[in-house]
Amino acid sequence: MTNLNLQLRFEQRLQNHINKGLDVRTIDVEFYLNEGLRRFVDVWYAEYESNEASRKRLSSLVATASQADSSAGFHPNGRYFALPADCKYVVQEHATISLLNCHGATTSKTGVTVIPIKLDYYNLHVDNPFKKPYNDLIWRIDTGTRQHELIYGTDTTSITTYYITYIKNPAAITLLTGTPETTSCDILAEFHEEIVDKALEVAIETFKLTNSFNINP
């Protein structure tokens, strides 16, 4: 469905839930659809690793990126790597590191595992030789900003490239700007009704809070 079709479908289905004439502003419909889209992504991401249905629904939002530029991190052996501007959730990550081989020459190692950790875990295991990072393992701390701090082992010369596969933020559903009659949502068309479902949930919750309409049971 195009964005305009989404609006029409939302308004059509909304009539099943209210018992008076429909009078919802386009700007409000736009909000409900975008909030429905956000909920759709969040709900299915929660099952992404274990549910094939989830992966199918979010397949059009999957993207990959690599980052070679970094800056000194807060922790020892830490480097900050910026995330793509559209990154919402990271679903897979690995890195390439530079290290010295047994002959003292610099070499590269690809496909090094990166695991997310919390600060409590860092504090608990930073001096544990069986837990802390080494040449086959890198820790990742989410800084709460648009960057990750990667922490490598003491025998690693540097992290040269950080690779991620991620769920991107979908483009906003626009009804008041652009070309809603031809522009379509980033989610596959076969799942657009589910976005309308979520949008209706938001609208009905709002109506109940504001007593805007009498809601049919």
CYANA upper distance limits for C-alpha pairs under 8 A (distance plus 0.5 A):
  1 MET  CA      5 ASN  CA      5.88
  1 MET  CA      6 LEU  CA      6.58
  1 MET  CA    184 SER  CA      6.80
  1 MET  CA    185 CYS  CA      8.16
  1 MET  CA    189 ALA  CA      6.54
  1 MET  CA    192 HIS  CA      7.43
  2 THR  CA      6 LEU  CA      6.74
  2 THR  CA    180 PRO  CA      7.01
  2 THR  CA    181 GLU  CA      6.48
  2 THR  CA    182 THR  CA      6.20
  2 THR  CA    183 THR  CA      5.97
  2 THR  CA    184 SER  CA      4.75
  2 THR  CA    185 CYS  CA      7.38
  3 ASN  CA      7 GLN  CA      6.86
  3 ASN  CA    173 ILE  CA      6.80
  3 ASN  CA    174 THR  CA      7.27
  3 ASN  CA    175 LEU  CA      7.12
  3 ASN  CA    180 PRO  CA      5.35
  3 ASN  CA    181 GLU  CA      6.86
  3 ASN  CA    182 THR  CA      7.82
  3 ASN  CA    183 THR  CA      6.44
  3 ASN  CA    184 SER  CA      5.81
  3 ASN  CA    185 CYS  CA      7.05
  4 LEU  CA      8 LEU  CA      6.82
  4 LEU  CA    175 LEU  CA      7.20
  4 LEU  CA    180 PRO  CA      5.60
  4 LEU  CA    181 GLU  CA      5.57
  4 LEU  CA    182 THR  CA      8.30
  5 ASN  CA      9 ARG  CA      6.49
  5 ASN  CA    181 GLU  CA      7.93
  6 LEU  CA     10 PHE  CA      6.50
  6 LEU  CA     33 LEU  CA      8.44
  6 LEU  CA    192 HIS  CA      8.16
  6 LEU  CA    196 VAL  CA      7.66
  7 GLN  CA     11 GLU  CA      6.71
  7 GLN  CA     29 VAL  CA      7.21
  7 GLN  CA     30 GLU  CA      8.16
  7 GLN  CA     33 LEU  CA      8.34
  7 GLN  CA    175 LEU  CA      8.40
  8 LEU  CA     12 GLN  CA      6.53
  9 ARG  CA     13 ARG  CA      6.62
  9 ARG  CA    196 VAL  CA      8.00
 10 PHE  CA     14 LEU  CA      6.45
 10 PHE  CA     29 VAL  CA      8.35
 10 PHE  CA    196 VAL  CA      6.36
 10 PHE  CA    199 ALA  CA      8.13
 10 PHE  CA    200 LEU  CA      7.63
 11 GLU  CA     15 GLN  CA      7.11
 11 GLU  CA     22 LEU  CA      8.26
 12 GLN  CA     16 ASN  CA      8.22
 13 ARG  CA     17 HIS  CA      8.06
 14 LEU  CA     18 ILE  CA      7.22
 14 LEU  CA    200 LEU  CA      7.28
 15 GLN  CA     19 ASN  CA      7.80
 15 GLN  CA     22 LEU  CA      7.46
 16 ASN  CA    216 ASN  CA      8.01
 17 HIS  CA    204 ILE  CA      8.42
 17 HIS  CA    215 ILE  CA      6.10
 17 HIS  CA    216 ASN  CA      5.47
 17 HIS  CA    217 PRO  CA      7.99
 18 ILE  CA    213 PHE  CA      6.84
 18 ILE  CA    214 ASN  CA      6.29
 18 ILE  CA    215 ILE  CA      5.21
 18 ILE  CA    216 ASN  CA      5.92
 19 ASN  CA    213 PHE  CA      7.99
 19 ASN  CA    214 ASN  CA      6.58
 19 ASN  CA    215 ILE  CA      7.14
 19 ASN  CA    216 ASN  CA      6.90
 20 LYS  CA    213 PHE  CA      7.78
 20 LYS  CA    214 ASN  CA      7.99
 24 VAL  CA     28 ASP  CA      7.10
 24 VAL  CA     29 VAL  CA      7.38
 25 ARG  CA     29 VAL  CA      6.91
 26 THR  CA     30 GLU  CA      6.63
 26 THR  CA    175 LEU  CA      7.55
 26 THR  CA    176 LEU  CA      7.90
 27 ILE  CA     31 PHE  CA      6.89
 27 ILE  CA    175 LEU  CA      7.98
 27 ILE  CA    176 LEU  CA      7.57
 28 ASP  CA     32 TYR  CA      6.73
 29 VAL  CA     33 LEU  CA      6.60
 30 GLU  CA     34 ASN  CA      6.70
 30 GLU  CA    173 ILE  CA      7.21
 30 GLU  CA    174 THR  CA      6.96
 30 GLU  CA    175 LEU  CA      6.59
 31 PHE  CA     35 GLU  CA      6.56
 32 TYR  CA     36 GLY  CA      6.45
 32 TYR  CA    199 ALA  CA      5.36
 32 TYR  CA    200 LEU  CA      7.73
 32 TYR  CA    202 VAL  CA      6.59
 32 TYR  CA    203 ALA  CA      6.54
 33 LEU  CA     37 LEU  CA      6.59
 33 LEU  CA    173 ILE  CA      7.47
 33 LEU  CA    195 ILE  CA      7.55
 33 LEU  CA    196 VAL  CA      7.17
 33 LEU  CA    198 LYS  CA      8.30
 33 LEU  CA    199 ALA  CA      5.39
 34 ASN  CA     38 ARG  CA      6.69
 34 ASN  CA    172 ALA  CA      6.87
 34 ASN  CA    173 ILE  CA      6.42
 34 ASN  CA    199 ALA  CA      7.95
 35 GLU  CA     39 ARG  CA      6.73
 35 GLU  CA    198 LYS  CA      8.21
 35 GLU  CA    199 ALA  CA      6.85
 35 GLU  CA    202 VAL  CA      7.62
 36 GLY  CA     40 PHE  CA      6.56
 36 GLY  CA    195 ILE  CA      5.90
 36 GLY  CA    196 VAL  CA      7.19
 36 GLY  CA    197 ASP  CA      7.90
 36 GLY  CA    198 LYS  CA      4.81
 36 GLY  CA    199 ALA  CA      4.47
 36 GLY  CA    200 LEU  CA      8.08
 36 GLY  CA    201 GLU  CA      8.22
 36 GLY  CA    202 VAL  CA      7.32
 37 LEU  CA     41 VAL  CA      6.81
 37 LEU  CA    195 ILE  CA      5.95
 37 LEU  CA    198 LYS  CA      7.68
 37 LEU  CA    199 ALA  CA      7.83
 38 ARG  CA     42 ASP  CA      6.73
 39 ARG  CA     43 VAL  CA      6.41
 39 ARG  CA    198 LYS  CA      7.14
 40 PHE  CA     44 TRP  CA      6.78
 40 PHE  CA    194 GLU  CA      7.87
 40 PHE  CA    195 ILE  CA      6.61
 40 PHE  CA    198 LYS  CA      7.17
 41 VAL  CA     45 TYR  CA      6.42
 41 VAL  CA     58 LEU  CA      7.62
 42 ASP  CA     46 ALA  CA      6.88
 43 VAL  CA     47 GLU  CA      7.91
 44 TRP  CA     48 TYR  CA      6.70
 44 TRP  CA     54 SER  CA      5.56
 44 TRP  CA     55 ARG  CA      8.35
 44 TRP  CA     57 ARG  CA      7.94
 44 TRP  CA     58 LEU  CA      7.93
 45 TYR  CA     54 SER  CA      7.27
 45 TYR  CA     58 LEU  CA      8.16
 47 GLU  CA     51 ASN  CA      5.99
 47 GLU  CA     54 SER  CA      6.64
 48 TYR  CA     52 GLU  CA      7.83
 48 TYR  CA     54 SER  CA      5.70
 48 TYR  CA     55 ARG  CA      6.00
 49 GLU  CA     55 ARG  CA      8.25
 51 ASN  CA     55 ARG  CA      7.10
 52 GLU  CA     56 LYS  CA      6.72
 53 ALA  CA     57 ARG  CA      6.81
 54 SER  CA     58 LEU  CA      6.82
 55 ARG  CA     59 SER  CA      6.20
 57 ARG  CA    187 ILE  CA      7.66
 57 ARG  CA    188 LEU  CA      7.57
 57 ARG  CA    191 PHE  CA      7.47
 58 LEU  CA     62 VAL  CA      7.31
 58 LEU  CA    167 ILE  CA      8.04
 58 LEU  CA    187 ILE  CA      7.50
 60 SER  CA    186 ASP  CA      7.18
 60 SER  CA    187 ILE  CA      6.57
 60 SER  CA    188 LEU  CA      7.19
 61 LEU  CA    167 ILE  CA      5.86
 61 LEU  CA    168 LYS  CA      5.85
 61 LEU  CA    169 ASN  CA      7.85
 61 LEU  CA    170 PRO  CA      7.26
 61 LEU  CA    186 ASP  CA      7.72
 61 LEU  CA    187 ILE  CA      7.83
 62 VAL  CA    165 THR  CA      7.46
 62 VAL  CA    166 TYR  CA      6.17
 62 VAL  CA    167 ILE  CA      5.29
 62 VAL  CA    168 LYS  CA      6.84
 63 ALA  CA    165 THR  CA      6.25
 63 ALA  CA    166 TYR  CA      5.96
 63 ALA  CA    167 ILE  CA      6.86
 63 ALA  CA    168 LYS  CA      7.15
 64 THR  CA    163 TYR  CA      7.96
 64 THR  CA    164 ILE  CA      6.18
 64 THR  CA    165 THR  CA      4.89
 64 THR  CA    166 TYR  CA      6.69
 65 ALA  CA     84 PRO  CA      7.88
 65 ALA  CA    163 TYR  CA      6.37
 65 ALA  CA    164 ILE  CA      6.02
 65 ALA  CA    165 THR  CA      7.15
 66 SER  CA    161 THR  CA      7.05
 66 SER  CA    162 TYR  CA      5.97
 66 SER  CA    163 TYR  CA      4.85
 66 SER  CA    164 ILE  CA      6.88
 67 GLN  CA     81 PHE  CA      7.27
 67 GLN  CA     82 ALA  CA      7.80
 67 GLN  CA    161 THR  CA      6.06
 67 GLN  CA    162 TYR  CA      5.67
 67 GLN  CA    163 TYR  CA      7.05
 68 ALA  CA     81 PHE  CA      8.38
 68 ALA  CA    160 THR  CA      6.24
 68 ALA  CA    161 THR  CA      4.90
 68 ALA  CA    162 TYR  CA      6.89
 69 ASP  CA     81 PHE  CA      7.29
 69 ASP  CA    161 THR  CA      8.25
 70 SER  CA     79 ARG  CA      6.54
 70 SER  CA     80 TYR  CA      5.81
 70 SER  CA     81 PHE  CA      5.45
 70 SER  CA     82 ALA  CA      7.88
 71 SER  CA     79 ARG  CA      6.02
 71 SER  CA     80 TYR  CA      5.65
 71 SER  CA     81 PHE  CA      7.55
 72 ALA  CA     78 GLY  CA      6.86
 72 ALA  CA     79 ARG  CA      5.29
 72 ALA  CA     80 TYR  CA      6.62
 73 GLY  CA     77 ASN  CA      7.91
 73 GLY  CA     78 GLY  CA      4.91
 73 GLY  CA     79 ARG  CA      4.76
 73 GLY  CA     80 TYR  CA      5.69
 73 GLY  CA    149 GLU  CA      6.66
 73 GLY  CA    150 LEU  CA      8.35
 74 PHE  CA     78 GLY  CA      6.92
 74 PHE  CA     79 ARG  CA      8.31
 74 PHE  CA    149 GLU  CA      8.48
 75 HIS  CA    151 ILE  CA      7.94
 76 PRO  CA    151 ILE  CA      7.98
 77 ASN  CA    151 ILE  CA      5.93
 77 ASN  CA    152 TYR  CA      6.14
 77 ASN  CA    153 GLY  CA      7.51
 77 ASN  CA    154 THR  CA      7.50
 78 GLY  CA    149 GLU  CA      6.58
 78 GLY  CA    150 LEU  CA      5.90
 78 GLY  CA    151 ILE  CA      4.74
 78 GLY  CA    152 TYR  CA      7.07
 79 ARG  CA    149 GLU  CA      5.86
 79 ARG  CA    150 LEU  CA      5.80
 79 ARG  CA    151 ILE  CA      7.01
 79 ARG  CA    159 ILE  CA      8.37
 80 TYR  CA    147 GLN  CA      6.80
 80 TYR  CA    148 HIS  CA      6.12
 80 TYR  CA    149 GLU  CA      4.91
 80 TYR  CA    150 LEU  CA      6.89
 81 PHE  CA    147 GLN  CA      5.89
 81 PHE  CA    148 HIS  CA      5.88
 81 PHE  CA    149 GLU  CA      6.82
 81 PHE  CA    150 LEU  CA      7.92
 81 PHE  CA    162 TYR  CA      7.94
 82 ALA  CA    146 ARG  CA      6.46
 82 ALA  CA    147 GLN  CA      4.66
 82 ALA  CA    148 HIS  CA      6.99
 83 LEU  CA     87 CYS  CA      7.09
 83 LEU  CA    146 ARG  CA      5.93
 83 LEU  CA    147 GLN  CA      5.66
 83 LEU  CA    148 HIS  CA      7.67
 84 PRO  CA    146 ARG  CA      8.25
 85 ALA  CA    146 ARG  CA      8.03
 86 ASP  CA    168 LYS  CA      5.68
 86 ASP  CA    169 ASN  CA      5.83
 87 CYS  CA    166 TYR  CA      6.81
 87 CYS  CA    167 ILE  CA      6.75
 87 CYS  CA    168 LYS  CA      5.07
 87 CYS  CA    169 ASN  CA      6.68
 88 LYS  CA    166 TYR  CA      7.58
 88 LYS  CA    167 ILE  CA      6.10
 88 LYS  CA    168 LYS  CA      5.52
 88 LYS  CA    169 ASN  CA      5.90
 89 TYR  CA    166 TYR  CA      6.00
 89 TYR  CA    167 ILE  CA      5.55
 89 TYR  CA    168 LYS  CA      7.40
 90 VAL  CA    164 ILE  CA      7.19
 90 VAL  CA    165 THR  CA      6.56
 90 VAL  CA    166 TYR  CA      4.70
 90 VAL  CA    167 ILE  CA      6.81
 91 VAL  CA    164 ILE  CA      8.07
 91 VAL  CA    165 THR  CA      6.25
 91 VAL  CA    166 TYR  CA      5.71
 91 VAL  CA    167 ILE  CA      7.58
 92 GLN  CA    164 ILE  CA      6.21
 92 GLN  CA    165 THR  CA      5.53
 92 GLN  CA    166 TYR  CA      7.34
 93 GLU  CA    113 THR  CA      7.72
 93 GLU  CA    114 VAL  CA      6.38
 93 GLU  CA    115 ILE  CA      8.33
 93 GLU  CA    162 TYR  CA      8.00
 93 GLU  CA    163 TYR  CA      6.06
 93 GLU  CA    164 ILE  CA      4.85
 93 GLU  CA    165 THR  CA      6.76
 94 HIS  CA    111 GLY  CA      6.09
 94 HIS  CA    112 VAL  CA      5.88
 94 HIS  CA    113 THR  CA      5.48
 94 HIS  CA    114 VAL  CA      5.54
 94 HIS  CA    162 TYR  CA      6.79
 94 HIS  CA    163 TYR  CA      5.89
 94 HIS  CA    164 ILE  CA      7.17
 95 ALA  CA    110 THR  CA      6.87
 95 ALA  CA    111 GLY  CA      6.15
 95 ALA  CA    112 VAL  CA      5.55
 95 ALA  CA    113 THR  CA      7.24
 95 ALA  CA    114 VAL  CA      7.34
 95 ALA  CA    159 ILE  CA      7.52
 95 ALA  CA    160 THR  CA      8.07
 95 ALA  CA    161 THR  CA      6.12
 95 ALA  CA    162 TYR  CA      5.06
 95 ALA  CA    163 TYR  CA      6.20
 96 THR  CA    108 SER  CA      7.31
 96 THR  CA    109 LYS  CA      6.08
 96 THR  CA    110 THR  CA      4.83
 96 THR  CA    111 GLY  CA      6.57
 96 THR  CA    112 VAL  CA      6.60
 96 THR  CA    159 ILE  CA      6.60
 96 THR  CA    160 THR  CA      6.16
 96 THR  CA    161 THR  CA      5.68
 96 THR  CA    162 TYR  CA      7.16
 97 ILE  CA    108 SER  CA      6.17
 97 ILE  CA    109 LYS  CA      5.85
 97 ILE  CA    110 THR  CA      7.10
 97 ILE  CA    112 VAL  CA      7.91
 97 ILE  CA    135 ASN  CA      8.39
 97 ILE  CA    156 THR  CA      7.52
 97 ILE  CA    157 THR  CA      7.86
 97 ILE  CA    158 SER  CA      6.20
 97 ILE  CA    159 ILE  CA      4.83
 97 ILE  CA    160 THR  CA      5.79
 97 ILE  CA    161 THR  CA      7.57
 98 SER  CA    106 THR  CA      7.16
 98 SER  CA    107 THR  CA      6.24
 98 SER  CA    108 SER  CA      5.11
 98 SER  CA    109 LYS  CA      6.95
 98 SER  CA    156 THR  CA      6.94
 98 SER  CA    157 THR  CA      5.82
 98 SER  CA    158 SER  CA      5.71
 98 SER  CA    159 ILE  CA      6.68
 98 SER  CA    160 THR  CA      6.91
 99 LEU  CA    106 THR  CA      6.00
 99 LEU  CA    107 THR  CA      6.02
 99 LEU  CA    108 SER  CA      6.74
 99 LEU  CA    109 LYS  CA      8.07
 99 LEU  CA    155 ASP  CA      7.65
 99 LEU  CA    156 THR  CA      5.49
 99 LEU  CA    157 THR  CA      5.21
 99 LEU  CA    158 SER  CA      7.45
100 LEU  CA    104 GLY  CA      5.72
100 LEU  CA    105 ALA  CA      5.70
100 LEU  CA    106 THR  CA      4.97
100 LEU  CA    107 THR  CA      6.43
100 LEU  CA    156 THR  CA      8.12
100 LEU  CA    157 THR  CA      7.63
101 ASN  CA    105 ALA  CA      6.03
101 ASN  CA    106 THR  CA      6.85
101 ASN  CA    107 THR  CA      6.90
112 VAL  CA    135 ASN  CA      7.94
112 VAL  CA    136 ASP  CA      5.74
112 VAL  CA    137 LEU  CA      6.52
112 VAL  CA    138 ILE  CA      7.70
113 THR  CA    136 ASP  CA      6.70
113 THR  CA    137 LEU  CA      5.55
113 THR  CA    138 ILE  CA      6.66
114 VAL  CA    137 LEU  CA      6.52
114 VAL  CA    138 ILE  CA      5.20
114 VAL  CA    139 TRP  CA      6.24
114 VAL  CA    140 ARG  CA      6.90
115 ILE  CA    137 LEU  CA      8.06
115 ILE  CA    138 ILE  CA      6.90
115 ILE  CA    139 TRP  CA      5.74
115 ILE  CA    140 ARG  CA      6.24
116 PRO  CA    139 TRP  CA      6.47
116 PRO  CA    140 ARG  CA      5.04
116 PRO  CA    141 ILE  CA      6.41
116 PRO  CA    142 ASP  CA      7.96
117 ILE  CA    121 TYR  CA      6.71
117 ILE  CA    122 TYR  CA      7.48
117 ILE  CA    139 TRP  CA      6.90
117 ILE  CA    140 ARG  CA      6.45
117 ILE  CA    141 ILE  CA      6.22
118 LYS  CA    122 TYR  CA      6.94
118 LYS  CA    141 ILE  CA      6.91
118 LYS  CA    142 ASP  CA      8.45
119 LEU  CA    123 ASN  CA      6.70
119 LEU  CA    141 ILE  CA      7.89
120 ASP  CA    124 LEU  CA      6.64
121 TYR  CA    125 HIS  CA      6.57
122 TYR  CA    126 VAL  CA      5.84
124 LEU  CA    128 ASN  CA      8.44
125 HIS  CA    131 LYS  CA      6.43
125 HIS  CA    132 LYS  CA      6.49
126 VAL  CA    131 LYS  CA      8.04
126 VAL  CA    132 LYS  CA      5.95
127 ASP  CA    132 LYS  CA      7.23
128 ASN  CA    132 LYS  CA      6.25
132 LYS  CA    153 GLY  CA      7.75
133 PRO  CA    137 LEU  CA      5.62
133 PRO  CA    138 ILE  CA      5.67
133 PRO  CA    139 TRP  CA      6.80
133 PRO  CA    151 ILE  CA      7.61
133 PRO  CA    152 TYR  CA      5.96
133 PRO  CA    153 GLY  CA      5.07
133 PRO  CA    154 THR  CA      8.45
134 TYR  CA    138 ILE  CA      7.32
134 TYR  CA    152 TYR  CA      6.93
134 TYR  CA    153 GLY  CA      4.66
134 TYR  CA    154 THR  CA      7.58
134 TYR  CA    155 ASP  CA      7.43
134 TYR  CA    156 THR  CA      7.66
135 ASN  CA    152 TYR  CA      8.08
135 ASN  CA    153 GLY  CA      6.76
135 ASN  CA    155 ASP  CA      7.56
135 ASN  CA    156 THR  CA      6.60
137 LEU  CA    152 TYR  CA      7.84
137 LEU  CA    153 GLY  CA      8.28
138 ILE  CA    150 LEU  CA      7.06
138 ILE  CA    151 ILE  CA      6.22
138 ILE  CA    152 TYR  CA      5.52
138 ILE  CA    153 GLY  CA      7.70
139 TRP  CA    150 LEU  CA      6.17
139 TRP  CA    151 ILE  CA      5.54
139 TRP  CA    152 TYR  CA      7.16
140 ARG  CA    148 HIS  CA      7.02
140 ARG  CA    149 GLU  CA      6.15
140 ARG  CA    150 LEU  CA      5.05
140 ARG  CA    151 ILE  CA      6.75
141 ILE  CA    148 HIS  CA      6.40
141 ILE  CA    149 GLU  CA      5.66
141 ILE  CA    150 LEU  CA      7.00
141 ILE  CA    151 ILE  CA      8.49
142 ASP  CA    147 GLN  CA      7.65
142 ASP  CA    148 HIS  CA      5.55
142 ASP  CA    149 GLU  CA      7.03
143 THR  CA    147 GLN  CA      6.94
143 THR  CA    148 HIS  CA      6.37
143 THR  CA    149 GLU  CA      7.29
152 TYR  CA    156 THR  CA      6.98
152 TYR  CA    158 SER  CA      8.03
152 TYR  CA    159 ILE  CA      7.85
170 PRO  CA    185 CYS  CA      8.32
170 PRO  CA    186 ASP  CA      6.37
170 PRO  CA    187 ILE  CA      8.27
171 ALA  CA    185 CYS  CA      7.69
171 ALA  CA    186 ASP  CA      7.03
172 ALA  CA    185 CYS  CA      8.25
173 ILE  CA    184 SER  CA      8.28
173 ILE  CA    185 CYS  CA      6.77
174 THR  CA    178 GLY  CA      7.43
174 THR  CA    180 PRO  CA      6.76
175 LEU  CA    179 THR  CA      8.23
175 LEU  CA    180 PRO  CA      5.88
176 LEU  CA    180 PRO  CA      8.25
178 GLY  CA    183 THR  CA      8.47
179 THR  CA    183 THR  CA      6.27
180 PRO  CA    184 SER  CA      7.87
185 CYS  CA    189 ALA  CA      8.32
187 ILE  CA    191 PHE  CA      7.40
187 ILE  CA    192 HIS  CA      7.51
188 LEU  CA    192 HIS  CA      7.51
191 PHE  CA    195 ILE  CA      7.46
192 HIS  CA    196 VAL  CA      6.98
193 GLU  CA    197 ASP  CA      6.69
194 GLU  CA    198 LYS  CA      6.88
195 ILE  CA    199 ALA  CA      6.63
196 VAL  CA    200 LEU  CA      6.57
197 ASP  CA    201 GLU  CA      6.91
198 LYS  CA    202 VAL  CA      6.96
199 ALA  CA    203 ALA  CA      6.74
200 LEU  CA    204 ILE  CA      6.47
201 GLU  CA    205 GLU  CA      6.60
202 VAL  CA    206 THR  CA      6.69
203 ALA  CA    207 PHE  CA      6.62
204 ILE  CA    208 LYS  CA      6.63
204 ILE  CA    215 ILE  CA      8.02
205 GLU  CA    209 LEU  CA      6.83
206 THR  CA    210 THR  CA      6.66
207 PHE  CA    211 ASN  CA      5.89
207 PHE  CA    212 SER  CA      5.42
207 PHE  CA    213 PHE  CA      6.42
207 PHE  CA    215 ILE  CA      8.34
208 LYS  CA    212 SER  CA      7.52
208 LYS  CA    213 PHE  CA      7.97
208 LYS  CA    215 ILE  CA      7.94
